[in-house]
Amino acid sequence: MISAKGPTSAFIKVACEKCKNEQIIFDKASTKVKCLVCGEILAVPTGGKAKIQGKVIQTLN
């Protein structure tokens, strides 16, 4: 039987708390994700969904 559930992961748009740069990251990141402008850490891997350090603006489908 095929499950009707959708995907369990998504891309999210996150704003850096330090410089307000917005970038798109994967919510299950397997490595630290840094801001491309200032280098601030935006996401830290946890083995499942990443711990998001910035402000989540939008979830992209």
N, C-alpha and C positions, 0 to 999 in steps of 0.2 A: 504494500500500500504506500502511495506517495503522500508525504506530509504536505499540508497546505500552509505551513509556516513560511514566513518570509526570511530573508537573511538576518543573521544575528549580529552582523557588524555593519559599519557604515563609515563614510567619510564625513568629517565635521569641519566647519569653518571656525577657527579659534582666533581670538584677538590677544596679542601679547599684552600683559599687564604693564610692562615697562615702557614700550615704545608705541603701542597701539597698532602695530602691524597686524594685518589679517592674513592668515594662510590656512590652507586646507591640509588636514592630516587624517590619518587612519585611526579609528578609535581603538583598535587592537594592535597598537604599535609594539614592535618587538625590540626596539632600541630607543634611546632617549631622542626626543625630537626637540630641536632648538629653533628659535626664531631666526629667520634668514637675515634679518636686519641687525639685531643687537646681540644675538647669541643666548638670550634668556631661554631656559628650559620650558617647553610648552607641554610635554607629556613624558611620563616615566612608565616603562613597562612593568606589569605586575604579574604576568603569566596568563592573563585573560585580557579584559578591557584595561587600557592604559589609564593611569591616574592623570587627569588633565589639570595642568597648572594654570593655564590661561582662562579667558572667559569664552565659553562656548556661545557662538552667535547663531549658528544654524546647523542643522543636520541635513546632509545632502543624500538624496535617494538615488 
